[in-house]
């Protein structure tokens, strides 16, 4: 226990010190934390033998809960309204198209099993919310044509479709039966229901009930955790729920709101560092050569062809400019 606490403290300190350096580098800071994790890992300088995927999944899931909530908290209704329909299409049809095209490429070029190929496409089809929110917020990017809002709403809401595709394909690979429509309905319906309900109730309480300044942070943290857990318990998508809860609370006027912004700025920054550090820690560089070429081929196809094509097919009917399509295609 003592060694674990010391390790966590060293990791947090290293991440904070590295952040000052990464702010000056022309690359996403999250990549630096990924490589920092690899340096601590089994083939790195410190040679820490870490392969606990269950703990990593738990930690990363908890971190992503707060990242998703704060992403919604900083999304204004005024900015999101003009892009809501396009974002919804990207988060659904765009993800399905990207997954299908990438899966077909893996099947045709790498000669993997058809369902396994589609599974790979499904896992990587949705954009990474932590990266999108982290880059847009840390760089204070003021993009034209509501592009930032388009990216944030899409990234905050595209996980349910990717999750649904992944669960369906894993179930099919294991030989079990599953109702795709039922799963999708539960994920989206209960995710929306819990997110809107908890966001509405929490916003009303913040406005009408006197909560001491020092208690507001604990109150919001409690709401986020309860919303996520309750959504999962009834079959909804927890990340979608906390994102919508954040949207409603972020668009509500209440006292001490600036204090919460400062708190969640720090919390989500730390959460992003932790996620990518753990991902890097799980990497075994000595095993990378045998998968490097196939992985790079999939990455290149996803980046250059499947994601841009899916975004183009989704956004062109709305008269979207080529520059906006290109930026949306390569973000996340």
N, C-alpha and C positions, 0 to 999 in steps of 0.2 A: 504493500500500500504506500509506504513512504517513497519507494523508488518510483512508483507510478505518479505520485503527486509531484515529485521533483522533475520527472520527465515532462509532465504537462506544463509546469512552470517554465522550463527551459524552452519548450516549443513556443509558448506564447510570447516569451521575451524575444526569441529569435525572430518570430514573425513581425513583432512590432518594430524591432530594429531594422529589419529588412525592408519594411514598408517605406521608410524614409529614402532608401536607395532606389526602390522600384518606382517611386513617384518621378524620378528623373530619367528613367529608361523609356525608350519609345516602344515598349511592348506591354501587353496586359500584365499587371502585377500578379494576377493569379497564377500565371505560368511560372513565375519565380518561386512561388510557394510550392508548386508541384515539384519543381527541381530540388527545392530545399528538402522536401520529404524524401526524395530519392537519395539525397546525400546522407540522410539519417538512416536509410534502409539497409537491408542485408548486404548489398553490394557497394554501399557508399562509404564515406569516411568513418562513420560511427558504427556501422555494421550491426544495426539493431534488428534482430530476427523477429519481424512482426508480420503475422498473416491472419490476424483475427478479423475476419470479414463481418462477423455478427456485431462485434463492438463498433466497427467502422460504420456499418450500415445504420446502427442506432444513433451514433454521434452525428453523422452526416444528415440523417433524417430530421433530427431535432434542430440542427443548424438551419436546414432548408425551410423548416416551418417559419422561423423568424425572418428569413430572407424574403419568403413569399409574402408574409404579412406586411413587412415594411415596403415591399414593392407596391402592394395595393395601397398602403397608407399614403404614399407619395404620388398617387395617380389621381388627378383631378377629373371630376365629371365633365367639366367644360372641354378639357383636352381629349378625353377618351371618347366622348359621344360621337364626333365625326368619323372615328376610325373603328367603332365597335363592331360593325358588321364585317368589315374587311379582316379585322383581327380574329373574329370568330371563325371565318372561313379558313384563314391560315392555320388556326389552331386545330381544325378538324380535317377538312379536305386536304389542306397543305401537308399535314403530318402523314395522312394516309397515302397520298401520292409519293411523298419522299420515301416512306418506308417501302412501298411497293417497287418503285424504281430501283432503289438501292438493293433490295432483296433479289430482284431479277438479275442485277449485275453480279452479285455474289454467286448466285446459282449458275450463271452462264460462264463466268470467267474463272472463279475459284473452285467450281465443281463440287460445292457442298450440297448436302441434302436440301431439298426445296423448302421444307418448313424451317430448317435451321437458318437458311439464307434469309427468309422473311423475318425470322426472329432477330437476326443481326440488324436488318434494316429498321425494324420497329424500335429496338432499344436506342438507336442513335437518331431517330427521325425528329424528335422534339428538340427545340433549342434549349440551351442551358440558362435557366433563369438567373442563377447566381452570377454568371458571366455578364449577361445582358444588363442586369440591374447595377452590378458593380462598375462596369465601364461607363455606362451612361451617367450614373450619379457621381462617380469619382472624377470624371473628366468634365462634368458640368456641360455636356454637349447640348447645344441649342440647335436641333435639326429642323429643317424646313418641312412644311406640309404635314405637321403632326407625326413625323416619322418616329420620334422617340416614344410617343404614346402608343403608336401602332406596335412597336417592338415590345414594349413593356406589357401591354394587354395580351399580346400573343404568347409571350414567354410565360406569363403568369397563368395562362389557361390552357396550354397545349399538352400538359402532362397527362390528363385523364385519357386522351385518345391513345397516346403512346403506351400508357400503362395498360389500357384495355387490350390493345393489340398484343402486347408482350404476354399478358396473362392468358389470352386465348391460345396463342401459339405454344406456350409452355404446357398448357393443358392438353392440347392436341398431340404434342410430342410425347407426353406421358400416357397417351391412350385413353384419356378420360373424355367425357362428354361435357359440353358447356354451351350455354345459351348466350350468344354474342349480344343480341338485342337486350336481353335482361341485364347483363353486366354493364353495358353502356348506359342504359336507362338509370340504373341504380347509382353508378358513378357520377353522372351528370346531375340527375334530379336531386338526390340527397346532398350532393356537394353544393349545389346552388341553394337548396332549401336551408341547410345549416348555416352556410356563409351569410346569406341575407338576413336570416332570423337573428343570429348571434350579433351581427354587426348593427342591426337596428336596435336591439335591446341594449347592447353595450353603449351605443351612442346616446340613447335616451338617458341611461343612468349617469353618464358623464356630464350631461347637460343639466339634469334636474336633481341629482342627488349630490350632496356635499361629500366629496372624498378628499381627505387631506392631500396636500401636494406630494408628500413622501409616500402616500399609498397608491397614487395613480399608476405608477410604474408596475407595482405588484398586481394591481387590478387588471391592467392591460395584458400583462404576461399570463395571468390566470385565464383570461378570456381566450387568448390565442391557443393555449394548451387544451382547454375544454372544447373549443370549437373543432380543433383537429381530431381529438380523440373521439368526440361524439359522432363526427362524420364517419370515421372509420368503423365505429361500432355498428352503425346502421347500413353500412355498405357504400357510403359516399366517398368521394375523393377529398381527403383531408387538405391537400395543398390548395385545391380550388376553393374550398371553404374558407381557409384563413386568408387567402388573397382577397376574396369578396368582402370578408369581414373587415380587412384593412382598408379597402376602398371606401366602404360606408363610414368607418370611423375617421378616416383621413379627411373626408369631405364634411365633417361635422365640426362646428365651432364650439370650443370649450376652453376653459382656463388651463393654463400650464401646458398647452400643447407643444410649445417650443421645447420644453424640458424633455418631453417624450421623444421629440425628433432627435435631440442630441443623444439621448440614451440609445435609441435604436440605430442611430448612425454608428456608434461605437460597437454595439452588440452585433450588428450584421457584418461589419468589417471584420470583426474577430471570427464570426461564423464562416465567412468566405475563406479566410486564411486557413481555418481548421479543416474545412472540407478538402481543399486542394492539397494541403499538407498530408492528410491521411491517404488521399489517393496516390500521392507520390510515394508515401511510405510503403504502400502495398505493392508497388512495382518492383519486380526483380529484373534489373537491367541485363543480367547475364542470359535471361530467357528471351529477351527482345529480338535478337537476330533471326530466330526461326519464324517469328510472326511479323517482322518489320515490313517486309515487302507487301504481303497481303493487306496488312493494316493501312499502309500508305496508299495502296490502290483504292481501297474502300473510301478512305478520307478524301482522296483526289476526286473520285467520282461523285461523292456526296457534295463536295464543295463546288466543283466546276459544272456538274450536270444536273443531278437529281434535285437538290434543293433549289437552284436557280430556276429550273424548269417548272417545278411545283409552284413556286412563288409567282412566276410569270403567268402561268395558266390561271392562277387564283386572282391576281391583281390587274392584269391587262384589261379585263372587261370593265373595270372602274376608271379607265383612262389614266392609270398611274404612270408617272414618268419613268424612263429607263433608269435614271440615277437612283430613284427611290427603290425600284425593284432590285437593283444591284446591291444596295446597302442592306435591304431587308434579307436578301438571299444569303449574304455572307456574315450576318450578325448572329451571334449565339452559337 
